[in-house]
Amino acid sequence: MLSASSTFPRRKKLVAGNWKMHGTRASVVALARAIRDGVAAVDTHAAADIVVIPASIHIPIVSDILAGSPLALGAQNFYPGDAGAFTGEVSLAMLKEFGCTHILVGHSERRQLLAESLALIAEKCWAVVNAGLTPILCVGETQAEREQGDTEKVIATQLCSVAKAVSTGTFRLYRHVVIAYEPVWAIGTGLTATPEQAQAVHAFIRNLVAHEEPEMEEQAASLRILYGGSVKASNAAALFAMPDIDGALVGGASLEAQEFLAIWRQAL
């Protein structure tokens, strides 16, 4: 088993806020400014990375507010094509123009509510890395799958289907991706995996990557794996104390600036 306390470089934590389909123009301006100013008050050289991910329509507004700050900007979705007759969609080129560096891929809400297939998620993940951006690849099991003992099987299918489709020649997906483990049963429900439950899955993911190919052990040790699922300031410290949890993908709590900043400070 790969040791989290190995001699490989220590992983810098990352906290990302997924704002989902929330916010008015006024509330988004206030939220982005408050987070920006809260981060500016901290020594960012020693800080954890932070990404905010607004709805696409708000990206230009947030981009202007974050200009010159250490915060990174992300997007919740895109269509894997350069341009064309794809009504209602946005391209990676459009997102890059406004400074987006991180893109959510495979979030459970898109897998379940919008029927995104494993093949489409793999295609989107490849498009993101090919564009020089960082995919935050989301994986996670439902409550029924956990109760049936299928958590590891589900996670392995979700990860390996993407890795096999994207990795070619000397290119390996895991050198270019952040993984977010989000148990579906804990998203927006108020339920949270215990730190020990989350750690067990994070360790499984890291060792799955390490043993995919002999040369991947070092990459697995440096791979950032986030936890998502009702993360709050009150439980963040216990989660972040686990050896294989490298930060959080935060949902509802990211819509409250002080709560989100409190989570981020737990990762410092």
TADA-V649009 format. One record per residue. N is the residue number from 1. RES is the residue in three letters. SS is DSSP state (H for helix, E for strand, C for the rest). PSI is psi in whole degrees, 0 to 359 (999 if undefined). Layout:
[[N | RES | SS | PSI] [N | RES | SS | PSI]]
//
This chain:
[[1 | MET | C | 138] [2 | LEU | C | 132] [3 | SER | C | 131] [4 | ALA | C | 341] [5 | SER | C | 34] [6 | SER | C | 181] [7 | THR | C | 1] [8 | PHE | C | 159] [9 | PRO | C | 144] [10 | ARG | C | 141] [11 | ARG | C | 133] [12 | LYS | C | 134] [13 | LYS | C | 156] [14 | LEU | E | 131] [15 | VAL | E | 122] [16 | ALA | E | 139] [17 | GLY | E | 115] [18 | ASN | E | 105] [19 | TRP | C | 350] [20 | LYS | C | 213] [21 | MET | C | 67] [22 | HIS | C | 153] [23 | GLY | C | 142] [24 | THR | C | 170] [25 | ARG | H | 313] [26 | ALA | H | 317] [27 | SER | H | 326] [28 | VAL | H | 318] [29 | VAL | H | 313] [30 | ALA | H | 317] [31 | LEU | H | 312] [32 | ALA | H | 319] [33 | ARG | H | 318] [34 | ALA | H | 318] [35 | ILE | H | 315] [36 | ARG | H | 312] [37 | ASP | H | 325] [38 | GLY | H | 322] [39 | VAL | H | 323] [40 | ALA | H | 338] [41 | ALA | C | 357] [42 | VAL | C | 148] [43 | ASP | C | 99] [44 | THR | H | 346] [45 | HIS | H | 332] [46 | ALA | H | 5] [47 | ALA | C | 163] [48 | ALA | C | 153] [49 | ASP | E | 153] [50 | ILE | E | 135] [51 | VAL | E | 136] [52 | VAL | E | 141] [53 | ILE | E | 86] [54 | PRO | C | 172] [55 | ALA | C | 151] [56 | SER | H | 322] [57 | ILE | H | 338] [58 | HIS | H | 356] [59 | ILE | H | 314] [60 | PRO | H | 322] [61 | ILE | H | 311] [62 | VAL | H | 323] [63 | SER | H | 316] [64 | ASP | H | 318] [65 | ILE | H | 323] [66 | LEU | H | 353] [67 | ALA | C | 127] [68 | GLY | C | 356] [69 | SER | C | 166] [70 | PRO | C | 358] [71 | LEU | C | 144] [72 | ALA | E | 155] [73 | LEU | E | 136] [74 | GLY | E | 173] [75 | ALA | E | 151] [76 | GLN | C | 338] [77 | ASN | C | 164] [78 | PHE | C | 171] [79 | TYR | C | 134] [80 | PRO | C | 63] [81 | GLY | C | 154] [82 | ASP | C | 318] [83 | ALA | C | 167] [84 | GLY | C | 190] [85 | ALA | C | 72] [86 | PHE | C | 77] [87 | THR | C | 131] [88 | GLY | C | 356] [89 | GLU | C | 165] [90 | VAL | C | 153] [91 | SER | C | 165] [92 | LEU | H | 325] [93 | ALA | H | 320] [94 | MET | H | 317] [95 | LEU | H | 321] [96 | LYS | H | 327] [97 | GLU | H | 333] [98 | PHE | C | 12] [99 | GLY | C | 13] [100 | CYS | E | 135] [101 | THR | E | 341] [102 | HIS | E | 141] [103 | ILE | E | 126] [104 | LEU | E | 136] [105 | VAL | E | 132] [106 | GLY | C | 21] [107 | HIS | C | 145] [108 | SER | H | 330] [109 | GLU | H | 328] [110 | ARG | H | 327] [111 | ARG | H | 316] [112 | GLN | H | 308] [113 | LEU | C | 328] [114 | LEU | C | 10] [115 | ALA | C | 37] [116 | GLU | C | 128] [117 | SER | C | 166] [118 | LEU | H | 323] [119 | ALA | H | 317] [120 | LEU | H | 321] [121 | ILE | H | 319] [122 | ALA | H | 317] [123 | GLU | H | 317] [124 | LYS | H | 321] [125 | CYS | H | 317] [126 | TRP | H | 318] [127 | ALA | H | 320] [128 | VAL | H | 310] [129 | VAL | H | 327] [130 | ASN | H | 334] [131 | ALA | C | 0] [132 | GLY | C | 18] [133 | LEU | C | 173] [134 | THR | E | 116] [135 | PRO | E | 138] [136 | ILE | E | 98] [137 | LEU | E | 117] [138 | CYS | E | 135] [139 | VAL | E | 156] [140 | GLY | C | 157] [141 | GLU | C | 158] [142 | THR | C | 171] [143 | GLN | H | 319] [144 | ALA | H | 318] [145 | GLU | H | 321] [146 | ARG | H | 314] [147 | GLU | H | 331] [148 | GLN | C | 358] [149 | GLY | C | 23] [150 | ASP | C | 12] [151 | THR | H | 307] [152 | GLU | H | 323] [153 | LYS | H | 316] [154 | VAL | H | 314] [155 | ILE | H | 316] [156 | ALA | H | 319] [157 | THR | H | 314] [158 | GLN | H | 321] [159 | LEU | H | 311] [160 | CYS | H | 329] [161 | SER | H | 325] [162 | VAL | H | 312] [163 | ALA | H | 318] [164 | LYS | H | 326] [165 | ALA | H | 329] [166 | VAL | H | 323] [167 | SER | C | 122] [168 | THR | C | 143] [169 | GLY | C | 235] [170 | THR | C | 358] [171 | PHE | C | 131] [172 | ARG | C | 127] [173 | LEU | H | 317] [174 | TYR | H | 348] [175 | ARG | H | 350] [176 | HIS | C | 10] [177 | VAL | E | 152] [178 | VAL | E | 137] [179 | ILE | E | 138] [180 | ALA | E | 117] [181 | TYR | E | 115] [182 | GLU | E | 97] [183 | PRO | C | 124] [184 | VAL | H | 325] [185 | TRP | H | 350] [186 | ALA | H | 4] [187 | ILE | C | 114] [188 | GLY | C | 12] [189 | THR | C | 346] [190 | GLY | C | 347] [191 | LEU | C | 145] [192 | THR | C | 137] [193 | ALA | C | 142] [194 | THR | C | 157] [195 | PRO | H | 323] [196 | GLU | H | 320] [197 | GLN | H | 314] [198 | ALA | H | 316] [199 | GLN | H | 320] [200 | ALA | H | 318] [201 | VAL | H | 320] [202 | HIS | H | 317] [203 | ALA | H | 321] [204 | PHE | H | 315] [205 | ILE | H | 314] [206 | ARG | H | 319] [207 | ASN | H | 330] [208 | LEU | H | 315] [209 | VAL | H | 316] [210 | ALA | H | 325] [211 | HIS | C | 4] [212 | GLU | C | 318] [213 | GLU | C | 151] [214 | PRO | H | 321] [215 | GLU | H | 4] [216 | MET | H | 358] [217 | GLU | H | 317] [218 | GLU | H | 319] [219 | GLN | H | 321] [220 | ALA | H | 324] [221 | ALA | H | 333] [222 | SER | H | 355] [223 | LEU | C | 129] [224 | ARG | C | 126] [225 | ILE | E | 119] [226 | LEU | E | 156] [227 | TYR | E | 139] [228 | GLY | E | 141] [229 | GLY | C | 86] [230 | SER | C | 42] [231 | VAL | C | 133] [232 | LYS | C | 168] [233 | ALA | H | 330] [234 | SER | H | 339] [235 | ASN | H | 356] [236 | ALA | H | 317] [237 | ALA | H | 317] [238 | ALA | H | 322] [239 | LEU | H | 314] [240 | PHE | H | 342] [241 | ALA | C | 345] [242 | MET | C | 141] [243 | PRO | C | 336] [244 | ASP | C | 6] [245 | ILE | C | 117] [246 | ASP | C | 20] [247 | GLY | E | 200] [248 | ALA | E | 148] [249 | LEU | E | 108] [250 | VAL | E | 134] [251 | GLY | C | 257] [252 | GLY | H | 321] [253 | ALA | H | 343] [254 | SER | H | 352] [255 | LEU | H | 355] [256 | GLU | C | 111] [257 | ALA | H | 312] [258 | GLN | H | 325] [259 | GLU | H | 315] [260 | PHE | H | 316] [261 | LEU | H | 325] [262 | ALA | H | 321] [263 | ILE | H | 313] [264 | TRP | H | 318] [265 | ARG | H | 332] [266 | GLN | H | 337] [267 | ALA | C | 353] [268 | LEU | C | 999]]
//
